[in-house]
Amino acid sequence: MSAVARLVTAIESHGPTEMDFRYHDAVRECRRNIARDTREAWLRQEILLSKAAELQGSVTALRASRPALSAALRGGLMEIDISGLSKAAVLAALYNSSKQQGMGFMHASGRSPMTEIQAEAEIEACPRCCFDYLHGRVMKVDISGDTLWVALYDRDNGHGSAARAINELRASKEA
């Protein structure tokens, strides 16, 4: 029960003999205000619910029309096709695009860029081709297949970093 309603109830409990005409008018005005405020609150709620339904429909339509956007809206994984590229070239490109983080600055070899020859040596040392950190640089990639999942790499190195690195690699191979 609201404060106004409690006030009206408390005042009405004294009986009509103690009330004058102005008091009755004030009580009626309070009741009208309560009813009006309740209607307005209900209307605001209905409007918000309809807007929420419209937005949900828009998001659903976007997800259905664009699979990449759908993955981004869900916070899902994103993938890049690396078929036709050598694993060493991909590893070197991703390594050179990444950055040292945290205590990784203590790896002296992590300050300089990686060549494809050095990348081949790293791949031979790690035949699964799954790299978490490499010389203090955050990688979080698995290059064993033809598809590169880049959600964690992009999370730590900046949105779209992996795609930029692979696109630059493809452009340099074509030139």
KAHUCOR-V212775 format. One record per run of one state. SS is the DSSP state (2 for helix, 1 for strand, 0 for the rest). FROM is the first residue (numbers start at 1). TO is the last residue. If there is no record, write none. Layout:
ss:SS from:FROM to:TO
ss:SS from:FROM to:TO
This chain:
ss:0 from:1 to:2
ss:2 from:3 to:12
ss:0 from:13 to:15
ss:2 from:16 to:18
ss:0 from:19 to:20
ss:2 from:21 to:65
ss:0 from:66 to:66
ss:2 from:67 to:74
ss:0 from:75 to:78
ss:1 from:79 to:81
ss:0 from:82 to:86
ss:2 from:87 to:97
ss:0 from:98 to:99
ss:1 from:100 to:100
ss:0 from:101 to:101
ss:2 from:102 to:106
ss:0 from:107 to:107
ss:2 from:108 to:111
ss:0 from:112 to:115
ss:2 from:116 to:125
ss:0 from:126 to:129
ss:1 from:130 to:134
ss:0 from:135 to:136
ss:1 from:137 to:142
ss:0 from:143 to:146
ss:1 from:147 to:149
ss:0 from:150 to:150
ss:2 from:151 to:157
ss:0 from:158 to:160
ss:2 from:161 to:174
ss:0 from:175 to:175
